[in-house]
Amino acid sequence: MTRAQIAAVALLALIGTAAGAQETTRVAVSPDSKLSIEGTSNLHGWSCKAEKFDAAVDLDAASASQLSAARPTSLKHVKVTVPVKSLKCGHDAMDNIMYKSLKADDSPNISYVLASFDAVPDDNATSFTLHAKGTLTIAGTEKPLVMDVTATRLSDGSIKANGTVPLKMTDYGIKPPKALLGTLRTGDEVNIKFELIVGAKAIATASSPK
């Protein structure tokens, strides 16, 4: 082989190696995961829980095993999608008011997409914090969102990630709902709370050779 041919083969091998390193694997999120929206009104506090939502967590295949041992360094993609009509507030009338306020017919989903993150140093070996940047879309309005997510390694090998996202409904073009002929008025500020759990079996499956 000529030097040029050898160089070409080496370049192709390098490209193939890089492409292999970028292969991703999806980590399944436990059905025990939770998400809710909590707020206030002039009469009492309220909470609407998501009966179902989809969370897609993709990471570098070669780094999947890090989930059970170290701060993740190769998250590739995270997307959480919540069907608006999966939110239940404990009362049919309030559910319908919430759906109308969130423009469920025109924008049926609330979604969050991770763009980048920094792993915050933590002396606690069983937990770590991610300073995450992404976009949140509610009622058809998309806005950048920065939040901290705290993840804890449980004794059974599972990982639980918690976060609270404070926001104002009016920032997303939502008029705070009213009920009972206007005598009940909800506050503008709400908190989206979530708890995502990745089981030990899902971690093992993601990190096993394909």
N, CA, C and O of each residue as an XYZ file, in Angstrom:
840
protein
N       0.835     -1.190      0.000
C       0.000      0.000      0.000
C       0.872      1.244      0.000
O       1.915      1.287      0.653
N       0.438      2.243     -0.731
C       1.166      3.498     -0.738
C       0.890      4.258      0.542
O      -0.040      3.930      1.278
N       1.706      5.283      0.812
C       1.492      6.112      2.007
C       0.117      6.760      1.978
O      -0.540      6.895      3.011
N      -0.312      7.159      0.786
C      -1.622      7.801      0.662
C      -2.743      6.836      1.010
O      -3.719      7.212      1.660
N      -2.595      5.561      0.564
C      -3.614      4.559      0.865
C      -3.662      4.250      2.365
O      -4.731      4.109      2.959
N      -2.452      4.150      2.961
C      -2.389      3.880      4.396
C      -3.038      5.014      5.178
O      -3.773      4.777      6.137
N      -2.760      6.254      4.759
C      -3.340      7.409      5.431
C      -4.855      7.405      5.301
O      -5.565      7.748      6.246
N      -5.356      7.014      4.124
C      -6.803      6.986      3.902
C      -7.463      5.942      4.789
O      -8.516      6.191      5.376
N      -6.825      4.746      4.885
C      -7.368      3.688      5.742
C      -7.384      4.142      7.197
O      -8.359      3.904      7.909
N      -6.310      4.793      7.645
C      -6.233      5.278      9.024
C      -7.310      6.316      9.297
O      -7.912      6.326     10.371
N      -7.553      7.191      8.324
C      -8.575      8.217      8.490
C      -9.956      7.597      8.598
O     -10.763      8.010      9.431
N     -10.232      6.595      7.748
C     -11.534      5.926      7.806
C     -11.714      5.204      9.136
O     -12.809      5.193      9.698
N     -10.637      4.601      9.637
C     -10.716      3.921     10.927
C     -10.999      4.906     12.045
O     -11.772      4.618     12.958
N     -10.360      6.088     11.966
C     -10.575      7.118     12.976
C     -12.006      7.603     12.948
O     -12.625      7.783     13.997
N     -12.544      7.819     11.743
C     -13.930      8.267     11.606
C     -14.883      7.205     12.158
O     -15.854      7.526     12.842
N     -14.595      5.938     11.853
C     -15.437      4.856     12.349
C     -15.417      4.769     13.860
O     -16.447      4.525     14.488
N     -14.236      4.969     14.450
C     -14.122      4.948     15.905
C     -14.918      6.078     16.531
O     -15.620      5.872     17.521
N     -14.814      7.274     15.960
C     -15.542      8.436     16.488
C     -17.038      8.221     16.379
O     -17.791      8.551     17.296
N     -17.471      7.663     15.243
C     -18.907      7.426     15.056
C     -19.405      6.411     16.066
O     -20.503      6.558     16.603
N     -18.603      5.370     16.337
C     -19.007      4.364     17.311
C     -19.132      4.949     18.691
O     -20.025      4.580     19.453
N     -18.214      5.886     19.027
C     -18.232      6.493     20.358
C     -19.458      7.346     20.570
O     -19.845      7.623     21.706
N     -20.079      7.769     19.459
C     -21.221      8.661     19.569
C     -22.547      7.907     19.539
O     -23.610      8.526     19.558
N     -22.495      6.566     19.491
C     -23.726      5.798     19.522
C     -24.442      6.051     20.851
O     -23.814      6.150     21.905
N     -25.743      6.151     20.773
C     -26.514      6.445     21.981
C     -27.363      5.249     22.393
O     -27.672      4.370     21.589
N     -27.723      5.245     23.648
C     -28.623      4.235     24.183
C     -29.693      4.934     25.005
O     -29.422      5.946     25.653
N     -30.887      4.406     24.981
C     -32.001      5.024     25.706
C     -32.215      4.321     27.039
O     -32.262      3.093     27.110
N     -32.341      5.120     28.089
C     -32.560      4.594     29.428
C     -34.048      4.713     29.756
O     -34.625      5.799     29.692
N     -34.650      3.596     30.102
C     -36.075      3.592     30.417
C     -36.335      4.246     31.773
O     -35.590      4.032     32.730
N     -37.399      5.043     31.842
C     -37.794      5.707     33.076
C     -38.917      4.907     33.731
O     -39.863      4.486     33.066
N     -38.800      4.705     35.030
C     -39.765      3.883     35.767
C     -41.167      4.485     35.745
O     -41.312      5.707     35.784
N     -42.203      3.642     35.683
C     -43.586      4.137     35.761
C     -43.913      4.758     37.123
O     -44.952      5.398     37.281
N     -43.020      4.568     38.108
C     -43.228      5.192     39.419
C     -42.834      6.666     39.421
O     -43.007      7.352     40.428
N     -42.309      7.155     38.306
C     -41.941      8.561     38.208
C     -43.180      9.444     38.343
O     -44.294      9.024     38.029
N     -42.966     10.680     38.816
C     -44.091     11.576     39.100
C     -43.838     12.971     38.529
O     -42.696     13.410     38.395
N     -44.934     13.653     38.197
C     -44.864     15.046     37.763
C     -46.165     15.741     38.143
O     -47.248     15.184     37.966
N     -46.055     16.947     38.660
C     -47.253     17.682     39.064
C     -47.046     19.183     38.879
O     -45.916     19.663     38.783
N     -48.153     19.907     38.832
C     -48.148     21.370     38.805
C     -48.885     21.844     40.046
O     -50.018     21.432     40.296
N     -48.244     22.708     40.824
C     -48.848     23.203     42.056
C     -48.937     24.719     42.028
O     -48.051     25.401     41.514
N     -50.025     25.234     42.591
C     -50.215     26.675     42.606
C     -51.069     27.120     43.779
O     -51.386     26.337     44.675
N     -51.430     28.382     43.754
C     -52.227     28.960     44.835
C     -53.450     29.668     44.254
O     -53.550     29.882     43.046
N     -54.357     30.017     45.127
C     -55.510     30.840     44.744
C     -55.860     31.701     45.945
O     -55.246     31.589     47.006
N     -56.854     32.561     45.768
C     -57.277     33.408     46.882
C     -58.046     32.619     47.945
O     -58.327     33.143     49.023
N     -58.391     31.346     47.640
C     -59.121     30.521     48.596
C     -58.271     29.385     49.182
O     -58.324     29.124     50.384
N     -57.489     28.713     48.328
C     -56.697     27.576     48.795
C     -55.660     27.201     47.734
O     -55.732     27.633     46.583
N     -54.700     26.387     48.159
C     -53.720     25.882     47.212
C     -54.313     24.778     46.350
O     -55.355     24.218     46.690
N     -53.666     24.462     45.249
C     -54.163     23.415     44.374
C     -52.992     22.648     43.753
O     -51.867     23.144     43.688
N     -53.284     21.438     43.305
C     -52.270     20.602     42.691
C     -52.901     19.745     41.604
O     -53.968     19.165     41.801
N     -52.236     19.669     40.453
C     -52.689     18.826     39.353
C     -51.569     17.837     39.024
O     -50.442     18.237     38.733
N     -51.887     16.559     39.073
C     -50.879     15.520     38.860
C     -51.036     14.900     37.473
O     -52.150     14.685     36.996
N     -49.911     14.621     36.844
C     -49.930     13.980     35.528
C     -50.130     12.481     35.703
O     -49.318     11.814     36.345
N     -51.205     11.949     35.135
C     -51.457     10.513     35.229
C     -50.506      9.725     34.335
O     -50.249      8.545     34.574
N     -49.986     10.386     33.307
C     -48.998      9.745     32.448
C     -48.158     10.825     31.768
O     -48.626     11.939     31.532
N     -46.932     10.480     31.463
C     -46.061     11.339     30.668
C     -44.932     10.485     30.111
O     -44.663      9.389     30.603
N     -44.278     10.998     29.085
C     -43.201     10.254     28.432
C     -41.882     10.964     28.687
O     -41.774     12.174     28.490
N     -40.876     10.210     29.126
C     -39.542     10.768     29.345
C     -38.537      9.950     28.557
O     -38.373      8.756     28.809
N     -37.859     10.585     27.597
C     -36.839      9.928     26.795
C     -35.475     10.436     27.235
O     -35.189     11.627     27.117
N     -34.624      9.536     27.744
C     -33.291      9.899     28.217
C     -32.266      9.115     27.398
O     -32.157      7.898     27.540
N     -31.525      9.802     26.551
C     -30.511      9.173     25.711
C     -29.126      9.621     26.149
O     -28.921     10.795     26.457
N     -28.179      8.699     26.178
C     -26.817      9.052     26.517
C     -25.848      8.226     25.701
O     -26.221      7.237     25.070
N     -24.588      8.653     25.725
C     -23.546      7.939     25.021
C     -23.518      6.494     25.512
O     -23.440      6.243     26.714
N     -23.582      5.550     24.579
C     -23.656      4.138     24.958
C     -22.481      3.720     25.828
O     -22.637      2.907     26.739
N     -21.306      4.272     25.549
C     -20.110      3.885     26.295
C     -20.116      4.423     27.714
O     -19.341      3.969     28.556
N     -20.992      5.397     27.989
C     -21.000      6.037     29.309
C     -22.198      5.645     30.161
O     -22.366      6.155     31.269
N     -23.025      4.749     29.657
C     -24.240      4.391     30.398
C     -23.932      3.856     31.787
O     -24.670      4.117     32.737
N     -22.832      3.100     31.907
C     -22.505      2.509     33.204
C     -22.150      3.560     34.246
O     -22.173      3.274     35.443
N     -21.819      4.788     33.803
C     -21.475      5.853     34.743
C     -22.660      6.231     35.631
O     -22.476      6.791     36.712
N     -23.858      5.929     35.177
C     -25.034      6.312     35.949
C     -25.013      5.735     37.357
O     -25.536      6.348     38.287
N     -24.417      4.570     37.518
C     -24.415      3.931     38.823
C     -23.137      4.175     39.611
O     -22.987      3.667     40.722
N     -22.198      4.962     39.038
C     -20.924      5.136     39.728
C     -20.423      6.570     39.796
O     -19.698      6.913     40.730
N     -20.779      7.408     38.852
C     -20.205      8.758     38.817
C     -21.183      9.738     38.198
O     -22.234      9.355     37.684
N     -20.814     11.014     38.259
C     -21.664     12.025     37.617
C     -21.670     11.771     36.113
O     -20.611     11.551     35.526
N     -22.840     11.798     35.478
C     -22.885     11.536     34.035
C     -22.196     12.656     33.271
O     -22.335     13.835     33.597
N     -21.452     12.262     32.251
C     -20.738     13.257     31.450
C     -21.172     13.242     29.993
O     -20.736     14.091     29.216
N     -22.013     12.304     29.608
C     -22.324     12.158     28.192
C     -23.824     12.064     27.897
O     -24.230     11.322     27.002
N     -24.635     12.794     28.627
C     -26.054     12.869     28.272
C     -26.170     13.476     26.884
O     -25.597     14.530     26.609
N     -26.904     12.816     26.022
C     -27.058     13.291     24.648
C     -28.390     14.001     24.425
O     -28.468     14.993     23.701
N     -29.426     13.478     25.055
C     -30.757     14.030     24.770
C     -31.716     13.666     25.897
O     -31.752     12.524     26.355
N     -32.479     14.640     26.328
C     -33.562     14.390     27.289
C     -34.786     15.149     26.799
O     -34.714     16.345     26.516
N     -35.890     14.458     26.704
C     -37.150     15.111     26.345
C     -38.261     14.536     27.205
O     -38.429     13.320     27.299
N     -39.008     15.419     27.823
C     -40.159     15.024     28.636
C     -41.414     15.617     28.001
O     -41.485     16.822     27.764
N     -42.387     14.779     27.732
C     -43.630     15.221     27.109
C     -44.806     14.851     28.008
O     -44.969     13.694     28.395
N     -45.624     15.855     28.335
C     -46.776     15.648     29.216
C     -48.052     15.998     28.453
O     -48.248     17.165     28.114
N     -48.913     15.043     28.175
C     -50.205     15.385     27.567
C     -51.011     16.254     28.544
O     -51.215     15.871     29.696
N     -51.454     17.398     28.087
C     -52.174     18.319     28.976
C     -53.371     17.628     29.623
O     -53.648     17.839     30.804
N     -54.073     16.813     28.859
C     -55.281     16.190     29.389
C     -54.989     14.985     30.277
O     -55.909     14.307     30.736
N     -53.699     14.721     30.519
C     -53.350     13.712     31.526
C     -53.257     14.357     32.905
O     -53.144     13.649     33.905
N     -53.304     15.696     32.976
C     -53.256     16.397     34.257
C     -54.620     16.311     34.941
O     -55.640     16.675     34.355
N     -54.629     15.833     36.168
C     -55.868     15.698     36.920
C     -55.735     16.464     38.234
O     -54.774     16.290     38.984
N     -56.731     17.320     38.491
C     -56.683     18.216     39.642
C     -57.608     17.781     40.773
O     -57.724     18.475     41.783
N     -58.266     16.639     40.607
C     -59.139     16.141     41.656
C     -60.584     16.581     41.530
O     -61.415     16.242     42.373
N     -60.889     17.336     40.481
C     -62.264     17.814     40.281
C     -62.455     18.055     38.790
O     -61.676     18.785     38.177
N     -63.484     17.448     38.199
C     -63.685     17.539     36.754
C     -63.785     18.983     36.272
O     -63.221     19.328     35.234
N     -64.498     19.828     37.015
C     -64.675     21.217     36.594
C     -63.329     21.944     36.546
O     -63.055     22.701     35.614
N     -62.493     21.705     37.561
C     -61.180     22.349     37.569
C     -60.301     21.794     36.454
O     -59.528     22.529     35.839
N     -60.423     20.474     36.193
C     -59.671     19.886     35.084
C     -59.984     20.619     33.784
O     -59.075     20.992     33.042
N     -61.257     20.822     33.511
C     -61.662     21.461     32.259
C     -61.201     22.912     32.185
O     -60.819     23.396     31.120
N     -61.238     23.600     33.321
C     -60.741     24.986     33.342
C     -59.244     25.003     33.045
O     -58.764     25.866     32.310
N     -58.502     24.045     33.619
C     -57.070     23.951     33.379
C     -56.782     23.662     31.908
O     -55.896     24.282     31.320
N     -57.519     22.728     31.309
C     -57.299     22.380     29.904
C     -57.536     23.589     28.994
O     -56.782     23.837     28.053
N     -58.594     24.327     29.298
C     -58.894     25.507     28.484
C     -57.807     26.557     28.620
O     -57.398     27.161     27.629
N     -57.331     26.781     29.850
C     -56.288     27.779     30.080
C     -54.982     27.389     29.388
O     -54.258     28.253     28.893
N     -54.684     26.093     29.355
C     -53.449     25.613     28.731
C     -53.604     25.362     27.231
O     -52.689     24.853     26.583
N     -54.766     25.721     26.685
C     -55.022     25.625     25.242
C     -54.801     24.200     24.737
O     -54.142     23.976     23.721
N     -55.371     23.241     25.475
C     -55.120     21.832     25.197
C     -55.543     21.401     23.798
O     -54.906     20.528     23.208
N     -56.593     21.987     23.262
C     -57.052     21.584     21.933
C     -56.058     21.981     20.854
O     -55.862     21.238     19.892
N     -55.428     23.142     20.999
C     -54.463     23.614     20.000
C     -53.036     23.151     20.300
O     -52.251     22.918     19.381
N     -52.704     23.020     21.573
C     -51.359     22.608     21.994
C     -51.509     21.494     23.024
O     -51.469     21.749     24.228
N     -51.680     20.265     22.556
C     -52.049     19.176     23.460
C     -50.955     18.708     24.417
O     -51.231     17.948     25.346
N     -49.714     19.156     24.199
C     -48.626     18.671     25.047
C     -47.819     19.799     25.685
O     -47.641     20.863     25.094
N     -47.340     19.551     26.892
C     -46.298     20.354     27.523
C     -45.004     19.578     27.311
O     -44.975     18.368     27.540
N     -43.933     20.241     26.881
C     -42.707     19.498     26.621
C     -41.479     20.261     27.107
O     -41.447     21.491     27.132
N     -40.470     19.481     27.492
C     -39.172     20.040     27.892
C     -38.089     19.282     27.132
O     -38.119     18.054     27.053
N     -37.124     20.030     26.570
C     -36.005     19.431     25.854
C     -34.705     19.982     26.428
O     -34.512     21.197     26.482
N     -33.815     19.090     26.857
C     -32.516     19.493     27.393
C     -31.587     19.894     26.259
O     -31.485     19.190     25.255
N     -30.902     21.037     26.420
C     -29.935     21.493     25.423
C     -28.509     21.232     25.886
O     -27.686     20.757     25.103
N     -28.200     21.534     27.148
C     -26.862     21.319     27.691
C     -26.943     21.265     29.211
O     -27.965     21.617     29.800
N     -25.855     20.821     29.840
C     -25.844     20.769     31.300
C     -24.407     20.818     31.803
O     -23.459     20.501     31.084
N     -24.281     21.224     33.057
C     -23.011     21.162     33.774
C     -23.219     20.330     35.022
O     -24.202     20.510     35.740
N     -22.292     19.416     35.281
C     -22.350     18.628     36.505
C     -21.711     19.429     37.629
O     -20.531     19.772     37.563
N     -22.490     19.722     38.653
C     -22.006     20.534     39.769
C     -21.255     19.640     40.753
O     -21.800     18.628     41.193
N     -20.010     19.990     41.112
C     -19.246     19.160     42.063
C     -20.006     18.974     43.372
O     -20.631     19.907     43.878
N     -19.945     17.760     43.911
C     -20.648     17.435     45.145
C     -19.809     16.427     45.921
O     -19.396     15.403     45.375
N     -19.562     16.715     47.185
C     -18.765     15.809     48.010
C     -19.529     14.546     48.388
O     -18.930     13.561     48.820
N     -20.840     14.572     48.227
C     -21.669     13.422     48.580
C     -21.598     12.378     47.462
O     -22.020     12.640     46.336
N     -21.074     11.222     47.771
C     -20.878     10.195     46.746
C     -22.187      9.595     46.247
O     -22.206      8.956     45.195
N     -23.267      9.785     46.972
C     -24.540      9.172     46.584
C     -25.455     10.119     45.810
O     -26.564      9.739     45.433
N     -24.998     11.348     45.572
C     -25.858     12.283     44.841
C     -25.016     13.237     44.006
O     -23.819     13.403     44.245
N     -25.656     13.857     43.027
C     -25.000     14.866     42.206
C     -26.066     15.831     41.700
O     -27.255     15.511     41.689
N     -25.633     16.992     41.289
C     -26.551     18.020     40.803
C     -26.182     18.398     39.372
O     -25.008     18.580     39.049
N     -27.190     18.511     38.527
C     -27.000     18.961     37.153
C     -27.610     20.345     36.992
O     -28.782     20.555     37.307
N     -26.814     21.285     36.501
C     -27.306     22.619     36.161
C     -27.691     22.554     34.689
O     -26.840     22.641     33.805
N     -28.991     22.398     34.444
C     -29.481     22.085     33.098
C     -30.052     23.307     32.388
O     -30.721     24.146     32.991
N     -29.767     23.382     31.088
C     -30.328     24.424     30.232
C     -31.114     23.749     29.112
O     -30.641     22.794     28.494
N     -32.312     24.254     28.861
C     -33.130     23.666     27.817
C     -34.265     24.586     27.425
O     -34.194     25.796     27.640
N     -35.306     24.020     26.853
C     -36.477     24.795     26.452
C     -37.734     24.123     26.988
O     -37.852     22.898     26.989
N     -38.659     24.943     27.438
C     -39.950     24.469     27.940
C     -41.043     25.060     27.062
O     -41.068     26.265     26.815
N     -41.942     24.210     26.595
C     -43.047     24.661     25.749
C     -44.362     24.380     26.455
O     -44.673     23.237     26.791
N     -45.130     25.444     26.674
C     -46.444     25.341     27.307
C     -47.427     26.189     26.510
O     -47.129     27.334     26.169
N     -48.586     25.636     26.217
C     -49.641     26.363     25.491
C     -49.117     26.956     24.190
O     -49.537     28.038     23.782
N     -48.197     26.242     23.539
C     -47.668     26.686     22.259
C     -46.571     27.722     22.333
O     -46.063     28.147     21.295
N     -46.186     28.146     23.532
C     -45.123     29.135     23.711
C     -43.864     28.452     24.227
O     -43.892     27.767     25.249
N     -42.759     28.643     23.512
C     -41.483     28.020     23.874
C     -40.546     29.063     24.470
O     -40.364     30.142     23.905
N     -39.951     28.734     25.622
C     -39.026     29.652     26.282
C     -37.836     28.875     26.836
O     -37.968     27.711     27.212
N     -36.659     29.534     26.885
C     -35.504     28.880     27.498
C     -35.738     28.678     28.989
O     -36.423     29.471     29.635
N     -35.169     27.620     29.519
C     -35.358     27.299     30.931
C     -34.045     26.787     31.516
O     -33.395     25.907     30.951
N     -33.676     27.351     32.649
C     -32.502     26.896     33.393
C     -32.987     26.355     34.734
O     -33.773     27.008     35.420
N     -32.528     25.176     35.104
C     -32.961     24.590     36.370
C     -31.889     23.665     36.919
O     -31.021     23.197     36.182
N     -31.956     23.407     38.209
C     -31.070     22.453     38.859
C     -31.827     21.162     39.112
O     -32.957     21.174     39.599
N     -31.199     20.061     38.779
C     -31.783     18.746     38.999
C     -30.870     17.983     39.959
O     -29.676     17.833     39.702
N     -31.433     17.510     41.050
C     -30.671     16.743     42.031
C     -30.962     15.264     41.848
O     -32.115     14.840     41.912
N     -29.920     14.484     41.622
C     -30.070     13.039     41.428
C     -29.440     12.287     42.589
O     -28.359     12.642     43.058
N     -30.123     11.247     43.049
C     -29.654     10.454     44.185
C     -29.598      8.986     43.803
O     -30.536      8.456     43.207
N     -28.490      8.324     44.148
C     -28.371      6.884     43.929
C     -28.992      6.164     45.126
O     -28.570      6.364     46.265
N     -29.980      5.341     44.865
C     -30.659      4.615     45.930
C     -29.926      3.306     46.234
O     -29.088      2.852     45.454
N     -30.252      2.720     47.365
C     -29.541      1.530     47.819
C     -29.714      0.338     46.878
O     -28.858     -0.545     46.839
N     -30.811      0.303     46.120
C     -31.034     -0.824     45.213
C     -30.387     -0.625     43.850
O     -30.550     -1.454     42.955
N     -29.636      0.497     43.685
C     -28.968      0.759     42.419
C     -29.741      1.662     41.484
O     -29.236      2.036     40.426
N     -30.960      2.018     41.857
C     -31.757      2.942     41.051
C     -31.265      4.377     41.242
O     -30.528      4.671     42.183
N     -31.682      5.262     40.342
C     -31.355      6.680     40.454
C     -32.654      7.478     40.417
O     -33.506      7.267     39.554
N     -32.790      8.394     41.368
C     -33.971      9.255     41.443
C     -33.546     10.701     41.221
O     -32.672     11.209     41.923
N     -34.163     11.365     40.244
C     -33.857     12.757     39.931
C     -35.047     13.637     40.287
O     -36.166     13.391     39.836
N     -34.802     14.666     41.098
C     -35.861     15.573     41.540
C     -35.571     16.994     41.081
O     -34.415     17.405     40.975
N     -36.637     17.734     40.811
C     -36.480     19.139     40.483
C     -37.779     19.895     40.672
O     -38.863     19.315     40.615
N     -37.663     21.185     40.897
C     -38.818     22.083     40.994
C     -38.574     23.270     40.084
O     -37.537     23.927     40.171
N     -39.533     23.543     39.209
C     -39.401     24.627     38.241
C     -40.455     25.693     38.537
O     -41.633     25.480     38.250
N     -40.057     26.839     39.106
C     -41.025     27.920     39.320
C     -41.192     28.740     38.032
O     -40.217     29.017     37.334
N     -42.410     29.112     37.738
C     -42.646     29.951     36.555
C     -43.953     30.718     36.711
O     -44.760     30.435     37.596
N     -44.138     31.682     35.840
C     -45.380     32.448     35.802
C     -46.186     32.044     34.579
O     -45.645     31.937     33.478
N     -47.468     31.823     34.772
C     -48.328     31.440     33.660
C     -48.361     32.519     32.585
O     -48.391     32.212     31.393
N     -48.357     33.773     33.001
C     -48.447     34.869     32.032
C     -47.228     34.932     31.121
O     -47.313     35.472     30.018
N     -46.083     34.385     31.566
C     -44.901     34.358     30.703
C     -45.106     33.469     29.493
O     -44.403     33.596     28.491
N     -46.075     32.563     29.591
C     -46.379     31.648     28.490
C     -47.720     31.985     27.831
O     -48.326     31.150     27.160
N     -48.164     33.224     28.038
C     -49.402     33.677     27.412
C     -50.643     33.063     28.002
O     -51.683     33.018     27.345
N     -50.554     32.581     29.252
C     -51.688     31.933     29.909
C     -52.310     32.891     30.918
O     -51.617     33.440     31.774
N     -53.586     33.080     30.812
C     -54.295     33.899     31.785
C     -54.655     33.030     32.981
O     -55.338     32.019     32.816
N     -54.212     33.398     34.187
C     -54.523     32.580     35.367
C     -56.018     32.292     35.456
O     -56.829     33.217     35.401
N     -56.391     31.024     35.594
C     -57.808     30.641     35.575
C     -58.610     31.221     36.738
O     -58.088     31.515     37.814
N     -59.908     31.370     36.463
C     -60.864     31.758     37.493
C     -61.994     30.736     37.517
O     -62.251     30.059     36.522
N     -62.660     30.632     38.648
C     -63.788     29.703     38.775
C     -64.805     30.272     39.751
O     -64.577     31.309     40.374
N     -65.934     29.574     39.875
C     -67.011     29.988     40.779
C     -67.410     31.443     40.536
O     -67.471     32.263     41.452
N     -67.681     31.726     39.254
C     -68.106     33.070     38.837
C     -67.087     34.142     39.230
O     -67.439     35.280     39.540
N     -65.832     33.747     39.207
C     -64.766     34.709     39.486
C     -64.394     34.845     40.940
O     -63.473     35.590     41.276
N     -65.104     34.126     41.826
C     -64.784     34.244     43.254
C     -63.500     33.487     43.604
O     -62.851     33.796     44.603
N     -63.129     32.488     42.775
C     -61.858     31.791     42.972
C     -60.903     32.243     41.882
O     -61.181     32.070     40.695
N     -59.792     32.814     42.278
C     -58.797     33.331     41.326
C     -57.443     32.703     41.641
O     -56.929     32.828     42.752
N     -56.884     32.033     40.656
C     -55.590     31.388     40.858
C     -54.458     32.407     40.741
O     -54.579     33.410     40.037
N     -53.363     32.135     41.438
C     -52.196     32.994     41.361
C     -51.426     32.763     40.075
O     -51.545     31.706     39.455
N     -50.640     33.743     39.676
C     -49.869     33.652     38.438
C     -48.712     32.663     38.559
O     -48.367     31.987     37.590
N     -48.119     32.578     39.734
C     -46.934     31.745     39.921
C     -47.317     30.301     40.242
O     -48.183     30.038     41.076
N     -46.644     29.371     39.552
C     -46.853     27.944     39.801
C     -45.495     27.251     39.893
O     -44.470     27.807     39.498
N     -45.509     26.039     40.417
C     -44.308     25.202     40.469
C     -44.575     23.888     39.755
O     -45.556     23.202     40.042
N     -43.696     23.544     38.823
C     -43.736     22.217     38.213
C     -42.740     21.357     38.985
O     -41.551     21.670     39.037
N     -43.227     20.280     39.578
C     -42.370     19.391     40.358
C     -42.305     18.028     39.678
O     -43.308     17.511     39.187
N     -41.103     17.462     39.662
C     -40.974     16.150     39.034
C     -40.027     15.255     39.821
O     -39.135     15.723     40.529
N     -40.246     13.966     39.675
C     -39.395     12.937     40.264
C     -39.285     11.825     39.228
O     -40.230     11.064     39.016
N     -38.131     11.739     38.589
C     -37.884     10.722     37.575
C     -37.015      9.626     38.186
O     -35.991      9.908     38.809
N     -37.428      8.385     38.003
C     -36.692      7.249     38.561
C     -36.233      6.335     37.430
O     -37.019      5.928     36.575
N     -34.939      6.025     37.449
C     -34.373      5.063     36.509
C     -33.952      3.843     37.321
O     -33.083      3.940     38.188
N     -34.561      2.706     37.045
C     -34.313      1.503     37.836
C     -32.959      0.879     37.553
O     -32.356      1.110     36.505
N     -32.490      0.081     38.509
C     -31.195     -0.587     38.366
C     -31.176     -1.505     37.147
O     -30.162     -1.587     36.454
N     -32.281     -2.195     36.877
C     -32.349     -3.095     35.730
C     -32.220     -2.321     34.430
O     -31.547     -2.768     33.501
N     -32.868     -1.150     34.361
C     -32.778     -0.328     33.148
C     -31.345      0.152     32.926
O     -30.874      0.198     31.789
N     -30.654      0.506     34.005
C     -29.258      0.958     33.903
C     -28.381     -0.187     33.407
O     -27.535      0.005     32.534
N     -28.586     -1.373     33.965
C     -27.790     -2.540     33.550
C     -28.022     -2.878     32.085
O     -27.083     -3.214     31.364
N     -29.284     -2.788     31.643
C     -29.616     -3.071     30.253
C     -28.961     -2.076     29.306
O     -28.451     -2.449     28.250
N     -28.983     -0.797     29.701
C     -28.419      0.251     28.859
C     -26.904      0.140     28.736
O     -26.334      0.476     27.698
N     -26.247     -0.337     29.809
C     -24.786     -0.382     29.807
C     -24.219     -1.720     29.340
O     -23.002     -1.857     29.209
N     -25.089     -2.720     29.084
C     -24.594     -4.031     28.637
C     -24.223     -3.972     27.177
O     -24.843     -3.225     26.420
N     -23.219     -4.743     26.750
C     -22.800     -4.745     25.345
C     -23.938     -5.193     24.439
O     -24.673     -6.128     24.755
N     -24.068     -4.508     23.306
C     -25.119     -4.859     22.340
C     -24.614     -5.914     21.362
O     -25.355     -6.338     20.475
